[in-house]
Amino acid sequence: MEALTVTQAARMSGLSSATIKRKIQAGELKAKQNSSGWNQIDPDDLKIFLATAQLGKSQTVQQSQKRMRAGAMSGTGEVVAILKQALSDEKERVKDLEREVKELRTENRKLEAETRASLTGGVTKALSRWIRTK
């Protein structure tokens, strides 16, 4: 496939042309200038950019973006491996968060039980005092 213009890349990605230009200027999206000075974007570079943008800014993705900008990546196989590692990292993070949620729910149930017991005890004492005064 031929190189894309900024407008074509914007249409394919669902982003605005201004966003594509900003990402090129920031070095987040690779582009080459043609003889007329227009930015030309390799479709594979756009796919890599969109994939890493979907994953967010995990440490693995940040490292891979730096390596891509530096031209240190050998090809799509390495990009796929990095994305798989980033996905694995994110899955592990989700598991950690799920464990934390489970622990917080358990703690919440204990606190609710303690609160009920405390309130029940307080109400019982108040009722006993009220009954004794009558």
C-alpha distance (Angstrom), angle and dihedral (degrees) to the residues before:
residue distance angle dihedral
M1 . . .
E2 3.78 . .
A3 3.77 124.3 .
L4 3.78 116.3 -81.7
T5 3.77 128.8 -125.2
V6 3.80 118.8 -128.3
T7 3.82 89.5 -102.9
Q8 3.81 92.6 51.2
A9 3.81 91.3 47.4
A10 3.81 89.5 49.9
R11 3.81 91.8 51.5
M12 3.80 92.9 47.4
S13 3.81 93.8 47.3
G14 3.79 99.6 39.3
L15 3.80 89.8 -123.8
S16 3.77 126.5 120.5
S17 3.79 121.8 -99.6
A18 3.81 88.2 -117.3
T19 3.82 90.6 56.1
I20 3.81 91.3 49.2
K21 3.82 89.7 50.6
R22 3.82 91.4 48.9
K23 3.80 91.3 49.9
I24 3.82 90.1 50.6
Q25 3.81 91.5 49.0
A26 3.82 90.7 47.6
G27 3.81 90.0 51.5
E28 3.79 92.9 -118.3
L29 3.82 92.7 116.7
K30 3.78 122.3 41.1
A31 3.78 117.5 -128.6
K32 3.78 136.3 162.1
Q33 3.76 126.1 -150.0
N34 3.77 117.5 -123.9
S35 3.80 123.4 -141.4
S36 3.81 89.8 -83.7
G37 3.81 92.1 54.4
W38 3.81 95.4 -108.3
N39 3.80 119.5 138.2
Q40 3.79 114.3 -110.1
I41 3.81 118.3 -164.1
D42 3.78 124.0 -158.6
P43 3.84 108.3 -130.1
D44 3.83 90.0 -132.4
D45 3.81 90.3 54.8
L46 3.81 89.3 51.4
K47 3.82 90.3 50.8
I48 3.82 91.2 49.9
F49 3.79 90.9 48.4
L50 3.81 92.6 49.6
A51 3.81 92.9 46.2
T52 3.79 93.2 51.0
A53 3.81 91.1 44.2
Q54 3.83 88.8 55.0
L55 3.79 91.4 53.5
G56 3.76 92.7 53.4
K57 3.74 124.3 -140.6
S58 3.77 103.1 -42.8
Q59 3.78 114.5 157.5
T60 3.81 92.4 -107.9
V61 3.79 91.1 52.9
Q62 3.80 92.2 47.6
Q63 3.79 90.3 51.7
S64 3.80 92.1 47.7
Q65 3.81 91.7 49.4
K66 3.81 90.2 52.5
R67 3.79 90.4 49.3
M68 3.81 91.6 47.8
R69 3.81 91.2 50.7
A70 3.79 90.0 48.6
G71 3.80 90.4 50.5
A72 3.80 90.8 -121.0
M73 3.80 96.0 132.1
S74 3.76 118.7 98.0
G75 3.80 99.1 -153.3
T76 3.76 149.5 -56.7
G77 3.82 92.5 -53.0
E78 3.77 90.0 64.0
V79 3.80 90.9 45.0
V80 3.81 90.3 52.2
A81 3.81 90.5 49.6
I82 3.80 91.1 50.5
L83 3.80 92.1 47.7
K84 3.81 90.7 49.2
Q85 3.81 89.4 51.6
A86 3.80 90.6 48.4
L87 3.80 89.8 50.5
S88 3.79 90.7 49.3
D89 3.82 89.9 49.9
E90 3.79 91.1 51.0
K91 3.81 92.3 48.3
E92 3.81 89.4 53.0
R93 3.80 89.5 49.3
V94 3.83 89.8 52.0
K95 3.82 90.5 51.4
D96 3.81 90.2 50.9
L97 3.79 90.9 50.2
E98 3.81 91.7 47.6
R99 3.84 89.7 52.8
E100 3.78 90.0 49.2
V101 3.82 91.5 50.2
K102 3.82 90.2 50.4
E103 3.82 91.1 51.2
L104 3.81 91.5 48.0
R105 3.81 91.6 49.8
T106 3.81 90.4 51.3
E107 3.80 90.8 49.2
N108 3.80 90.1 47.3
R109 3.82 91.7 53.1
K110 3.82 90.4 50.8
L111 3.80 91.7 49.9
E112 3.80 91.5 48.0
A113 3.82 90.3 51.8
E114 3.81 91.3 48.5
T115 3.80 90.7 48.3
R116 3.81 92.2 49.8
A117 3.79 91.1 48.6
S118 3.79 91.2 48.2
L119 3.79 93.1 48.0
T120 3.80 92.5 44.8
G121 3.79 90.3 50.8
G122 3.80 91.2 48.2
V123 3.79 92.9 48.9
T124 3.82 91.4 47.5
K125 3.82 91.1 52.9
A126 3.80 92.2 47.1
L127 3.80 91.3 49.4
S128 3.81 91.5 48.4
R129 3.80 90.5 52.4
W130 3.78 92.0 46.5
I131 3.85 91.8 49.1
R132 3.84 91.4 48.9
T133 3.78 91.3 53.4
K134 3.75 93.1 53.2
